[in-house]
Amino acid sequence: MLIFDSGIGGISILENIKKNIPNINYIYLLDNEGFPYGEKKESFIIQRCIKIINTIIKIYPIKIVIVACNTASTISLSILKKIFNIPIIGVLPLLDQAIKKTKNNKIGLIATTATINSSYIKNIMSECIYAKSIKVIATNELAKLAEKKIRKLSISNIKLKNIFNSWIMLSVKPDTIYLGCTHFSFLKDEIQNIFYQPITFLDSHITVTKIVKQYFLNNQTNQIIKKNVFLYSEYNQEINKLLWFLKKYQFNTIKKINLN
Ligand code: DGL
């Protein structure tokens, strides 16, 4: 299984998959050279995803790919599925879950700028009869704060509050927040703390895990990668700050991969 993201966000997807399929082996590709995808043009994101999959399938016997990034999935998933002849699973915001969960009829959707501007999100919003109840925040800062937290760097509460200001100011605040970026799962506690009411957080993790589990049940002989590999696309000092965190995921190898 190849699982990739621009940063550590995809690890939250990996964690959920590992919890449910403990014997799984994986290649995690952290495209830190491309981070943040949320600020990039759609053409860059599409080409980058094609490049990542093409590069990895030449080196490793990959049978399934998880695009563990909402930005990459909303923009490129349908194209990737047409190009590659292996199962490709993405993480796409599913607002119907939030519509079922909300009690005060106020839903928050927070994602990167590129995700919010994608035609996937525009289409689901235009088709959704509850669209008026959905408050949207487009931010590229929150993923950066998650990257800091995982590197044990302090994150500014003022910055965090500024990101959520438009919801904090509402007289009826969202009681259900859809985390439309895989990075945001690492900041649930911090986000909860800035609202003085309990928040239900939703994301696509369970849905993705179910699909992957089903795939491995149907294709039991297909797990031919026998170790866990962590690849990053750019070396810098920041990579060393991640090592403590990566220990939890039993990577046998950690190394750089060239995507240029
Ligand atoms: N983790 C990515 C996502 O789920 C976004 C981070 C970025 O902007 O690169 O959207």
Residues whose N, C-alpha, C, O or C-beta is under 5 A from the ligand:
A	BS01	DGL	D5 S6 G9 F35 P36 Y37 G38 E39 A68 C69 N70 T71 T112 A143 G180 C181 T182 H183
